[in-house]
Amino acid sequence: MLKIALIQTIQQEQTGRPEIGLGIAFLKSFIVKNEHNIDVELFINNKQFYQDFNPMDYDMVGISSVSYCFDEAKDIAKKAKESDSKIPVLIGGSHITGLPESIIYDYFDVGIVSEGEETFLELIRLYKKYQGFSANMLKDIKGICYLDNGTVHLTGYRNYISPIDKIPHFDKTFLKKYGALPYLITSRGCPYNCKYCSSHAAWNSKVRFHSPEYVINDILEIKELFRDDNRVIFKDDNFTANKMLLRSLKENINYINSDGRNAAFIGSSHVGFINKKLLDTLITINTKKINFGIESGSERLIQIVKRGSVSVKKAQAALDLCYDYGINVGLSFLIGVPEETEDDLKRSYEFIISNLQSKRLFTTGTLILTPLPDMYSDYWKLAVGKYNINISNFKWKRLDFRGMHAYYHENGGDSNINNWLSWRKSNDALYIGGLQDDKFLKIIEPYELEMIKFNEMNLKADRTKYN
């Protein structure tokens, strides 16, 4: 029996419910289905993990990490190698996909780039046959990077799994075990190519959908497991893009709710999809909230960061229509953008405050534009030049993009802009914004305080809504 530990790294500062990715849960289901004599255990690196986890209990360790958690991934890999240098340690996730050169750390044996299920399965079979990996064995496996004699090798990208229903339903007990929310994911990829986003690095702007039957089965499993929470939260980049799924949910909503509990759907969309016909369907299936990433209230800046896929006018029309239908809206905004002027920044905040006051907007948050590692990203290249980034010794926590409200909320409401600024300085957080730091902070402080007032009031009213 081959024993494998799969670990999803999270921010160590997180309080309350952890933000958990579903990648390793899909990996587990795919591997267990397609290979015999495999035992896969899923972890997040919470405090209990560091107390209890012993790499020696496993034949192989796999870690999934985003960029700002990559320091934790390195620490876990190093501990495993120090316990037994023969334990193969694999790294996957968005960070290694965007920056395969990160495999330079010699405590990672193999990096898995982009979609990982078939690649991981091939590596497991190789390991079972030879009890190890060599460069000669790895060179013909698509979808990986590895280090050989100080040189990083990228073997190219594997074809995507099609249809993605070939991937079994993910292990949902993983969510319950670690106190996460009732998440689902019904697709892979996003049709858009926003300037700040790294999704295209993994999916190349290609979108694949699970079948409606597959998703409905997932919903029923989630409802059975989370009997104290009626929410079903789609983590897709854009769950409204799958028209076939929405039509099927509308047709089968009575069957989905035959247990007497009405599912409350929450997900993200693009404002370009919002129209009366779509909202009629969303209301019928009991959609409670839609999240949009419009990123700016300035027409000039929104055209830059969204590459022409959104306008302020369309965003406002979408908010107005959702309000008319009684669907709550959450928005995310980017601040600290390289192309940003003082006027752009003020326009964004005025858009936010105006829509909070008119109740068109339920919750919102600002995120500092943080360049994500991607060899093709203009923002990453800008950061590398400004900060002289050397990935061999770079502290990846510097890529933490949390805005003031997220910091305020995680600290129990006991913080102000100076606390947030001190926290960013303590992490030496990257800032590539177009405005000088002092001017930037002076502009955002009164707006952020006003946003916090509205957000906290609405979140408090919302917390018990779905139980």
Stockholm file with secondary structure:
# STOCKHOLM 1.0

chainA/1-467         MLKIALIQTIQQEQTGRPEIGLGIAFLKSFIVKNEHNIDVELFINNKQFYQDFNPMDYDMVGISSVSYCFDEAKDIAKKAKESDSKIPVLIGGSHITGLPESIIYDYFDVGIVSEGEETFLELIRLYKKYQGFSANMLKDIKGICYLDNGTVHLTGYRNYISPIDKIPHFDKTFLKKYGALPYLITSRGCPYNCKYCSSHAAWNSKVRFHSPEYVINDILEIKELFRDDNRVIFKDDNFTANKMLLRSLKENINYINSDGRNAAFIGSSHVGFINKKLLDTLITINTKKINFGIESGSERLIQIVKRGSVSVKKAQAALDLCYDYGINVGLSFLIGVPEETEDDLKRSYEFIISNLQSKRLFTTGTLILTPLPDMYSDYWKLAVGKYNINISNFKWKRLDFRGMHAYYHENGGDSNINNWLSWRKSNDALYIGGLQDDKFLKIIEPYELEMIKFNEMNLKADRTKYN
#=GR chainA/1-467 SS CEEEEEEECCCTTCCSSCCCCSHHHHHHHHHHHHSSSEEEEEEECCHHHHHHCCGGGCSEEEEECCGGGHHHHHHHHHHHHHHCTTSCEEEESHHHHHCGGGGGSTTCSEEECSCCHHHHHHHHHHHHHHSSCCHHHHTTCTTEEEEETTEEEECCCCCCCSSGGGSCCCCTHHHHHTTCCCEECCEECCSCCCTTCCHHHHHTTCCEECCHHHHHHHHHHHHHHCTTCCEEEECSSCGGGCHHHHHHHHHHHHHHTTTSCCCEEEEEECGGGCCHHHHHHHHHTTEEEEEEEEECSCHHHHHHHTTTSCCHHHHHHHHHHHHHHTCEEEEEEEESCTTCCHHHHHHHHHHHHHHHHTTSCSEEEEEECCCCCCTTCHHHHHHHHHHTCCTTTCCGGGGCCCCHHHHHHHTTTCCCHHHHHHHHHHTTCCCCCSSCHHHHHHHHHHHHHHHHHHHHHHHHHHTTTTC
#=GC SS_cons         CEEEEEEECCCTTCCSSCCCCSHHHHHHHHHHHHSSSEEEEEEECCHHHHHHCCGGGCSEEEEECCGGGHHHHHHHHHHHHHHCTTSCEEEESHHHHHCGGGGGSTTCSEEECSCCHHHHHHHHHHHHHHSSCCHHHHTTCTTEEEEETTEEEECCCCCCCSSGGGSCCCCTHHHHHTTCCCEECCEECCSCCCTTCCHHHHHTTCCEECCHHHHHHHHHHHHHHCTTCCEEEECSSCGGGCHHHHHHHHHHHHHHTTTSCCCEEEEEECGGGCCHHHHHHHHHTTEEEEEEEEECSCHHHHHHHTTTSCCHHHHHHHHHHHHHHTCEEEEEEEESCTTCCHHHHHHHHHHHHHHHHTTSCSEEEEEECCCCCCTTCHHHHHHHHHHTCCTTTCCGGGGCCCCHHHHHHHTTTCCCHHHHHHHHHHTTCCCCCSSCHHHHHHHHHHHHHHHHHHHHHHHHHHTTTTC
//
